[in-house]
């Protein structure tokens, strides 16, 4: 096992603290389903509290670092220091409906050398509070689930592959584009799954549970940690044109090397 760095320890401690509160709040969602007010306001509060917990923990550990957060937005730090990219509750709709599939996602991104923007993601943690699973990765040090090394699946044939995706929903995403991609990929693979938390989809690609993943219209906090996990587990991540960036959110296609090229060919042909 790789020695866990101080940075990963900081990230995991913050994720576990926020995740513990989410786990307790999740136990109340079932009771709120039948209340007159409904659970939406409660979940929004749970999301904000989790984000505040992450902010306080990470700020205390690295006071000069900035933040990109789902609820609070961009909080500037020292431009010469890294920044945190945080999603306190990825899978909000699942949480809202009592579905035990959601995660806390934290990534650390370095500034570009010489200034002018942001560069590589150097560390990522995706924590699933219900299963108590911590997926983590550091650049050039591999991807891990607790103390076990992660590798993307070795499947090379599309008919054997289980692929994850995110489906557009009310007010979000391009239904026409997604339908064309699904129409091209669906008949060629063993199955397609939609579980509703992109950070976990990518973590599961890194763990070999899924063989690939595609989605568009996400945000950096959904995918920053997951992109690093897949790459450090030996996989490939690109946009729909095959280009590689530190973070893919507008378009993301992830898989092992063999399946990535095959999925990319199907995807590109579907969008012509």
TATAFEN-V944636 format. One record per pair of residues at least 12 apart in sequence whose ideal C-beta (glycine too) atoms are under 8 Angstrom apart, sorted by the first residue. I is the first residue (numbers start at 1). J is the second residue. Records with the same first field share a line. If there is no record, write none. Layout:
I=J + J
This chain:
1=144 + 147 + 148 + 149
2=138 + 141 + 142 + 144
4=136
5=123 + 138 + 141
7=108 + 122 + 123 + 138
8=123 + 125 + 136 + 138
10=57 + 58 + 61 + 62
11=58 + 106 + 108 + 123 + 124 + 125 + 136
12=125 + 127 + 134 + 136
13=57
14=53 + 54 + 57 + 58 + 61 + 106
15=54 + 104 + 106 + 125 + 127 + 134
16=127 + 134
17=53 + 54 + 57
18=50 + 51 + 53 + 54 + 57 + 88 + 104
19=50 + 104 + 127 + 128 + 129
20=129
21=46 + 49 + 50 + 53
22=46 + 50 + 88 + 89 + 95 + 102 + 104 + 129
23=129 + 130
25=42 + 43 + 46 + 49
26=95 + 98 + 100 + 102 + 129 + 130
28=42
29=42 + 43 + 95 + 96 + 97 + 98
30=98
33=98
39=96
40=96
43=89 + 92 + 95 + 96
46=89 + 95
47=70 + 71 + 88 + 89 + 92
48=71 + 88
50=88 + 89 + 104
51=69 + 70 + 71 + 72 + 86 + 88 + 89
53=88
54=69 + 84 + 86 + 88 + 104 + 106
55=67 + 69 + 72 + 75 + 86
58=84 + 86 + 106
62=81 + 82 + 84
64=77 + 78 + 81
65=77 + 78 + 81 + 82 + 83 + 84 + 108
66=78 + 81 + 83 + 84
67=83 + 84 + 85 + 86
68=83 + 84 + 85 + 86 + 220 + 221
69=84 + 86 + 88 + 221
70=86 + 87 + 88 + 219 + 221
71=88
79=111 + 115
80=111
81=111
82=108 + 109 + 110 + 111 + 122
83=108 + 109 + 111 + 118
84=106 + 107 + 108 + 109
85=106 + 107 + 108 + 109 + 121 + 220 + 221 + 224 + 225 + 247
86=105 + 106 + 107 + 221
87=103 + 104 + 105 + 106 + 199 + 219 + 221 + 222
88=104
89=102 + 103 + 104
90=102 + 103 + 104 + 105 + 197 + 198 + 199 + 200 + 221 + 222
91=103 + 196 + 197 + 200
93=196
94=195 + 196 + 197
99=196
100=130
101=128 + 130 + 195 + 196 + 197 + 200
102=128 + 129 + 130 + 197 + 200
103=126 + 127 + 128 + 129 + 197 + 199 + 200 + 203
104=125 + 126 + 127 + 129
105=124 + 125 + 126 + 127 + 199 + 221 + 222 + 224 + 225 + 226
106=124 + 125 + 225
107=121 + 123 + 124 + 125 + 221 + 224 + 225 + 228 + 247
108=121 + 122 + 123 + 124
109=121 + 122 + 224 + 246 + 247
110=122
118=246
119=246
120=139 + 246
121=139 + 224 + 225 + 227 + 228 + 246 + 247
122=138 + 139 + 228
123=136 + 137 + 138 + 139 + 228
124=136 + 137 + 224 + 225 + 226 + 227 + 228 + 229
125=225
126=199 + 200 + 202 + 203 + 225 + 226 + 229
128=200 + 203
133=145 + 146
134=146
135=150 + 203 + 206 + 207 + 225 + 229
136=229
137=150 + 206 + 225 + 228 + 229 + 231 + 232 + 233
138=232
139=228 + 232
140=232
141=232
142=232 + 233
143=206 + 228 + 229 + 230 + 232 + 233
145=207
150=206 + 207 + 208 + 229 + 232 + 233
151=208 + 233 + 234
152=205 + 206 + 208 + 211 + 230 + 233 + 234 + 235 + 255 + 256
153=208 + 210 + 211 + 256
154=208 + 256
155=211 + 256 + 258 + 259
156=256 + 258 + 259
158=188 + 189 + 259 + 262 + 263
159=188 + 189 + 190
160=190 + 211
161=189 + 190 + 211 + 212 + 255 + 259
162=189 + 190 + 191 + 192 + 193 + 209 + 210 + 211
163=185 + 189 + 191 + 192 + 193 + 210 + 211 + 212 + 213 + 214 + 255 + 263
164=192 + 193 + 194 + 195 + 201 + 204 + 205 + 210 + 212 + 213
165=178 + 182 + 192 + 193 + 194 + 201 + 213 + 214 + 215
166=194 + 196 + 198 + 201 + 215 + 218
167=194
168=217
172=217
173=216 + 217
174=216 + 217
177=216 + 271
178=216
180=270 + 271
181=214 + 266 + 267 + 270 + 271
183=270
184=266 + 267 + 269 + 270
185=214 + 263 + 266 + 267 + 270
188=266
193=210
198=213 + 215 + 218 + 222 + 223 + 226 + 252
199=222 + 223 + 225 + 226
200=226
201=213 + 215 + 226
202=223 + 225 + 226 + 227 + 229 + 230 + 252 + 254
203=225 + 226 + 229
205=226 + 229 + 230 + 233 + 235 + 254 + 255
206=226 + 229 + 230 + 232 + 233 + 235
207=233
208=233
211=255 + 256 + 259
212=253 + 254 + 255 + 256 + 259 + 260 + 263
213=252 + 253 + 254 + 255
214=252 + 253 + 254 + 263 + 267
215=252
216=240 + 250 + 251 + 252
217=250
218=249 + 250 + 252
219=249
220=247 + 249
222=249
223=247 + 248 + 249 + 252
224=246 + 247 + 249
226=254
227=246 + 247 + 248 + 252 + 254
230=254
234=256 + 257
235=254 + 255 + 256 + 257 + 260
236=254 + 255 + 256 + 257 + 260
237=252 + 253 + 254
238=252 + 253 + 260 + 264
239=251 + 252 + 253
240=253 + 264 + 267 + 268 + 271
241=268
242=264 + 268
253=267
